[in-house]
Each structure stands twice: as C-alpha cells, then as structure tokens.
Amino acid sequence: MSDAASIPASVVDEAIAWSVKLNFSAPNADTRVAFERWRKAAAVHELAWSRMQSLNADFAAVPSRLALDALTATGAARGARRQQRRMVLKGLALAGGLYGSAWLVREQTPWQRVLADASTSVGERKPFTLADGTVLVLNTDSAVGVQMTGDARVLTLYRGEVSIQTGVDSAFAVKRPFFVRTPFGEAQALGTRFVLRLDEGSARVSVQEHAVALRPADGGAQAIAEAGQQWRMDRGGAQQLAQPSMASDAWVEGAVAGKNMRLADVLSEFARYRHGRISCAPEIADLRVSGTYHVNDIDRALRVLAETLPIRLRYWTRYWITVGPA
C-alpha cells in the first residue's frame, strides 16, 4: 500500500481545489505562485498533488464551467464538507463522460475516501452503528457510502471489506430493504449477518446468519447465499465457493485464523494490514498453516510463522519483506 493512505481529508480537499483552479480555468501568475507555495509547504501536499495528477487525464474532458461550479460548492458550510467533496468528484466524472466508469475512484487511494461516509486506513479496523441500528465493522483500508433516507437502506462498498449486522430499523413501520452495492452487483440482506469483500474482478460474500440475495450487475441470474456459505459475484454471475480454510470473519476480532491454510494466502492477508510488500517464494507457497494470528502486529505474526515453519524472513527495507525457504 502507498503512504497516500495517510493523506488527511483536508489535504485531499485542497488538492482537488487546486486541480480545478489550475486545469479548468485560466490561472493568473498570483494563483500559480500561491499554488507553488502550498505545494512546497509540506511533503503531504506534494504527495496529494501527485495523486491528483494521476486523475487529470480522466478529468481533462470536464467543461470548465462545471468544474468551477463544483469548486464553488466546496466552499459552502463546513458541516457539509463530505457531501461537497462527493459532489465534486461525481460531477467531474459524469461531465467527463465517465458514467460507464463510475467506479474510477475506487482504485485511486485515497480518493474513494472522498466519496465515503466511513473509511479506515491500512491496518485499521473500526466499528460503526448506523441510524437504523445496523452495525458495520470496516476492515483495513476500506471505504463505504451510506444512504439511510427514503424507502430503502443502501450501503455502497467502494473499497476493502465490511462486516454487516443489519438493524431492526425500528423508526419505520415496515422494515426497509437493505442493499449493498458493489462494482460487480448488488447484495440484499435477508435479515442477516454477513461479510462482503472486494477482490480483483469480483466481490466475495460470506454469510454468518440467515441469507443474502446476490444480483450481478450485468443481469446474471440471482443467487441466494445462505448461512455458512461463501459466494463470489462478478458482473456476469455468482458462484458458490468451496468451504474456505480461512475463517472469513476472524478479522472482525483482529485475527487471521483457520485450518490447513496455504502459506501464500496467509501472507497475502498479512500484507493487507501493513504498508509495503510481503512476497512469498514459490517453493514455500503451498506450505500449510493452522492457527490464529493477530493482525495488530504483523511483524510479530511473521516471526511466529518463522519459528514454526521452515521459512526465512528477509527485511530488505521496512516496507519490503521477502519470505523464502530456511
């Protein structure tokens, strides 16, 4: 993961504002001087600006008038800042002809957090209770949007993984349906507790209680995932997976746990909770591991593995670890 995950939301705001000023209007000399002063004032400003530059190719087609309107919106009341940031990025994306790529922001850490109502950084897990009584737990490096108004409750998973225990919605005479939207389709909770995770090219759903209805984005057949099952949903359909060796919800309690887990898979999970890279040599990838490993201290978890398996840890830098045969 990148250090961009630690960019404060206020600096994200500033980078967006400068991008609009410089790219969608006619900045004068004073504006450019002020921008350079801001950019050099702190290392995090330079980092935020480099991340913003990676989006400029997509925003290049946005009309200047719309971009300026969006910028003006960000200057309104401070209490509405989150909604204003969401309006800026959504407005730019739609105006630029990017509707078919509505999930553009998801791959741009930390820009999906601009759209989010709740998020976590790398290594962080956090619980949230919604107005309807639903309890969410966000895993490491995750972001969700929440819409609790109207006749449905809607959660949008922009990034990462979330555990959901749906609430009773007691403020309404009739319990409203609860949906989770992903780039790959929609999941409807059927009175339930479940985990939903975004992988590369698909979403993974693990049901702990009751059931979840899965509706793929491109019109594939609806599927019902029941308690104890794990399913994978891509845009074209949903498929039930074999019983996993790794517990799908152990992370809620701060652990990677399971029986007969493949070492490469365990290391891949560890890497989600730590900045940098953990690589696994092919010769040891298929070694089997059983146990519970706490994610609050990944370096300690790695040492425990090294004490019980014929492997060797090598720290090339603080952020690059290789795991190979002993």
N, C-alpha and C positions, 0 to 999 in steps of 0.2 A: 504494500500500500504506500501511497505517497504522503509526504508531510502536508500536502494540501488538505488532508482530512482535518487538520487543526486550525485552519483559517477561520477566524471569528466571523459571525454573521454580519457584523457591522462593516468589516473589511470587504466582504462579498458585495454588500450594498454599494460601497464606494467604487469598487472595480466596475460594477455594472454601470453606474452613473458616468464614470469616466469613459467607458467604451461608447456609450450613446453620444456623449458630448463630442468625442473625437471622430467617431466613424459615421455618425448620422446627422451631422450639422456642419457648419463651417467655423471651426475654432479659430480664434484670433491668437496673436502672439502671447497675450497675457494668459489665456486659457492653457496654452501649451507649457508656458513657464510654470503655472500652478500645478499642472499635471506632473511635470518632471519633479517638482518639489515634493509632491505627495508620493510619487513612486520611490524616491530615494530616502524618504523619511523612516522607513522600516523595511526589514527584509521580508516581512509577511506581505507588504504591499507589492513588492516585486513578484513574489510567488503568486499572489492573487491575480496580478495583471497577466502573467504568463499563462495562467489557466484560462483567463478570459480571452486571450488571443486565440486559443485553440477553438473557440466557438465562433470567431469572427467570420470565417468562411461561410458558415451557415446563416449568419445574420446579415450578410452583405446585401441580400436582396430586399431587406426590410425598408419600406418607404421612410424617408427622413421624418415626415410629419408624424407618423405613428410612433416612431421611436421617441421623438420629443414629447409626445403626449404621455407615453409610458414613463419617461423620466420625470415629468411633472407630477405624475401620480405618486411617485416615490417620496415626494416632498410633503405629503399630507401628514395627518396626525400620526405621531409616533406609535400610538397604541395599535394602529392598523398596519404596521410595517410588514408583517409576514404576508398578509394578503396583497399588499402593494408589490412586494418582490415577486409573488406568484404571478400577478398581472403583467409585470414587465416581461418575464420570460415567456409566458404563454402568448402574450400579444405579439412579441417578436417572432416566435416560432410560427404562429398562424399566418401573420402577414407575409412572412418569407416563403410561403408555400410549403411549410414543413408539416402540415397536418398529418400526412401519411407517416411521418417520423415523430409522432407525438412523444415517444419515449427517448428522444435525443438526449435529454438532460440526464437520464439515468446513468449513463456511462461517464459522466463528467463530474467526478468527485471534486469539490463538494457541491456542485451546482444543483443536484437533486434535492439537497437540503434547503435550497432557496424555495422550492415548491412545498416542502414538507411542513406538517404541523408538529411532528415529533421526529427526532433523529438521535442517533448515537454515533460516537466516534470509534475508531479502531480500538478494540479491547474493552469497550464499554458495553454494559448491559443495563437496561433501565425499564422499570415498570411504569405504566400509565393507566389511570382509570378514566374512562370516558363518561359523558353526561348520562348515558343510558345504563351505566353500571358495568359495561364491558371492561374487562381487564386485559390490557396489552402488555407484553414484555418484548422489547426490541433487543435483538441480538447485536453483536458487534457490527459496526459500520452499516447501519440500516436507516431507512427513512420511510415514513408513511404520511399520507394525507388523510384527513378525517372530515367527513361531511355528515352531520347529525341532524340536519334540518330536512323538512319535507316528509314524504311518506315512506322513505327508506333510509337505512343507515348504511353508509358507504365508506369503506376504507380503501385507500389506494396504496399498494406497496410499490414504492419507487426503487427500493434497493434493499438487499440484505434479507433478513429473516424476522418473522414476528410470531409469537405465541398469542393465541386469542382465546379468551374465555368469555363468550357472549353474555351480555347483561339481560336483565328481565325487562328493561325498557318500561318501567312502571309509570312513567308520566303520560303514557298513551294508553287509551282504552283497548286498542288492538296492537299487539306486539308487531313492530315493523320488521320487514325482512332485513337481514344483514348480509351485505355483499362485500367481497374483497376483489378489487380489480388489479390485474397484473398486465404486463405487455403481452401475455400469451392467452389470456382469457379471464374468466370471472369465476370465483368460488362463492357459493351461497351457503352460509352456515344454517344447519338444520337443528338448532338447539344444541350447541356443541362446544367442545374444546379441541383446538387443532393448531398445528404449526404450518406456516406457509413460508417457503423459501424460494428466492430467485436464484437459479443456476444459469449457466451459459446456455441460452437457447430454449429454456423451459422453466416451468415452476414446479416445485415439489410440495405435495400436500401430505401431511401425516396426521391422522385423526386419532385423538385420545378418547373422546366421548362422542356418542351419537353419530352424526354423519355430515358430509359436505357434498353439495352438488357442484360438479365441475362443468363449465360451459366454455369450450375452446373458442378463441377469438374468430377463427375463420369458418365457423359453422359446423365443426365436427359434432358427433353425437354426444349428448350429455351423458355424464357418468356419475355414479354415486359412490363416493369413498366412505366406507364405514369404519367404525371404531376398530383400532388395531391394524388398519391397512395404511399403506403408503402408495401414492399415485404420482405420476409425472404427467404434466399437461404442457403440450406445446400448442402452437396456433392451430394445428390441424387436427388434434385429437388428444385423448387422455388414455394412459395405460397404467394398469396396476403393476407395482414393482414387487419383486421378491422380498420376503421379510428381511429388513436390514440388520447387519451385525452391530451397527452403531445405533444407540438409542437416540431417536430423533428429537426428544425434548430434554435431554440431560443438561443442555446448555442453560436452560432456564434456572437451574440450580448451580450453574457455574462450572459445569464439567463436560468433558468428552468421555463417554462411557460405553462399554459394550463387551461382547464376547467374540473372539476369533476375528477381530478387525484386521484388515490389511494395513500394514505399517504406512504405506504411501498415503492411504486415506486418512489415517490419524494425523500424519504430519501436515497434510493439506488442511485439516481442520485447525490444527495449532496455528497455522500461518494466518488464519483469518483474524486472530486476536493479537497480532503483533505486527508492528511496522517492519517492512523489509521482506526478505525472501527466505524460505526454508526449502531447500532442494533435497531430493531423495535419489540416491544412486539406484539404477535399475536392478543391481544384484541383490538388494535387500528389500525392494519394494513389496514383495509378496510375503515377507515375514508376518506372522500372525501375533496379534496383541490382544490381551484381555485385561480389563481393569477399569479404573476410574481415574481420570487425570484432570486436575483443576486448571481452569483456563486463566485464572487471575495471575499466574506466574508461569508463563510458557517456558521460560528458560529452565525453571526447576523441573517442569514436566519432561522436558527433553533430557535432563540429567537422569531422571528416574528411568526413562527408556534405555538410556545408555548403560545403566547399571544392571539391567535385566535382560538385555538383548546383545547379540554380537555385533554391535554397531559402534561407530566413532563419530563424535560431533566435531566439526571444524568451523570456528568463527573467523571468517575472512575479514569481516567488519562487524560492527554492532548490528547492521541490518542485513547481513548476508551470511547464512548458516548452511553448510552442506552436511548431510548425514550419509555416511558410507559404511562399508564393512569394516569391522575392527581389524 
